[in-house]
Amino acid sequence: MFLFMKKAALSILFIGGVFVVAVVIWGVVWGKDAIRLLKAGGYIQYNVAEATELAHKKCAQCHSIDKTAKYCMRCGPPFVVVVHNMKTFIAQQKNKLAGLEDIKDGEAVAITQVWNALVGNWEDTWRKEDLTKLLDNDTPLLKLMNTPVKERWIEVALKGKSAAGADITIMKPIK
């Protein structure tokens, strides 16, 4: 009887151990996915390295990073509007163009800050009313636009850096 109880206890411990390992492994995998989704949704902020990697990955879906680096205020609106337009374009074209990944709200805010810092933030060269109209109720980007640059921690952290190939002559210092 003692031998049977010993085997049963060992079996229960073994099954319990396998269960614990499975839960831990599943939790780690699901946990990373959950954090990624929370960041993409704007509930958790990206760190600077993640934001920079994200900006390069998402923007390279449609064009070269060199094109983004050479983008200047003479060519179009500030990045807050460009990212909004790209977000809208991808949402509209996703079914037509294979492989495009949506730009979610939290991603859009992080991407905008990266390009603002690396290429130039010239939101102050446009009337706020015009930017608001162009953002078409994009709440996260409107909130970013209304946040002073010195409080945008990704832009502040990247202060003094630039994208390779960026036209440095148009860059403005962060105030």
N, C-alpha and C positions, 0 to 999 in steps of 0.2 A: 504494500500500500504506500509506504514511504517513497519507493522508487517511482510509482505512478504519480504521486504528488510533486515529486521533484521534476519529472518530465513535463507535467502540466504547467508548473510554475515557469520552467525554462521556455516552454512554448509560448506562454502568455507574455513573458518578457521579450521574446524574440518578435512576436507579432506587434507588441507595443513599440518596440524599437524601430521596426520597419515603418509603422504608422507615423511615428515622430519624425523620422528622416523624410518620409514622403511629404508630410505637412511642411517641414522646414524648406525643402527644395521647392515645393509648389509656392510657398509664401515668398521666397526670394524671387522666383520668376514672376509671379503675379505682382509682387510688391514693386519691382522695377517697372513693370507695365503700368501699374496704378500711378506711380510717381510721374512717369512720362506723360500719361493722360492728364494728370493734374497740372503739370507745367504747361502743356499745350493748351489747356483750357483757361490758363491765366490764374489758377488758384495758388500756385507755387511759382516763385520767380526762378528763372534760369540764372545760372552763374555765368560769368563772362565767357569762359571757354566754351560752355555749352551753347550759348547764344551765338557766338562767332561761328562755331561748327554748323549750327542750325541755319544761319544766314547763308553760308556757302552752299550747304546741301540743298536747301529749298530753292534758292535762286538759280542754281545750276540746272534745275529741271528744265528751264526754258531758254536760258542764254548763258554765255560765258561769264565768269566772275570778272574778267577783264572789262567787259561791257559795263558792269555795275560800277567798277572802280573808276571808270572814265566818265560816268554820269555827272553832269554838272547842272547848276541852277539855270544856265542859259538854255538847257535842253528840255526842261520840263519842271513839274512841280516838286516840292520837297518829298523826301522818302516816305513820310507819313501817308501821303496820297498815293505814291507809287505802290507801296506795299498793299494799301487798300485795293487799288485797281488790280494788282496781281492776284490777290485773294479772291476777288470777284471773278476775274478771268478764269482762274483755275476751277472755281466752283462751276462755272458755266461750261467749260470745255472738258471737264474730267471724263465724261463718258465718250467723248470724241477722240481724245488724245490719251492713248494707253500709258500708264505709268506715272501720271501726274498725282502728286499727293496734295491734298488740301492744305491751306495755311490756316491754322486755327487761331483764335483770338490771342492767346498767350504767346504763340509763335510770332504773330504779326508784330506785337509790341516789342519783343526781343529783337527781331530782325530789323525793324525800323531803327532801334537804338544803335545797333551795330553799324549799319550803313551811315547813320547820322554822324557817328563818331569817326568812322574810318574815311569817309568821303567828304562829309560836310553837312551840317544841319543849318538849313537856310529857311526854316519856317518863318523866321521874323522878317523875311523879305516879301512875304505874301500877306495879304489882309486876312485876318482871322475869320472873317465872314466867308471869304472865298474858300478857305481850307475846310471850314465847317460844312459848307454846301457840297464840296467835292467828296468829303468823307461819308456823306449820305447815311447818317445815323449809325456809323460804325463806332459803337460806344467805347470799346477798349482803345481804339486809336484816337478818338476825340478826347478821352481822358488823358492819354499820353500827350497829345498836342497841348493840352491845358496844364500840364505839369511843367514847372520850370526846369530848364535843362540841368541845372545844378542838383536837382532832385532825381534825375534819371540815372540810377546808379550804374547801369551798363555803359552809358555814354561817358559818365565821369571816370569810370575805371579804364576806359580805352582812350582817355584824353592824351593827346600827344602822339598817338599811333595813327597810321594811315594804311589804306589798302595799297598793295603793290600796283603801280600804274596810275594811282589817283592823281588828279590834277591839283597839286598842292596849292597852287596860286589862288584857288577859290575857297580854300578852307578857312573857316572862321574859328577863332578860339572859343572854347566853352566858357560861358560867363558864369 
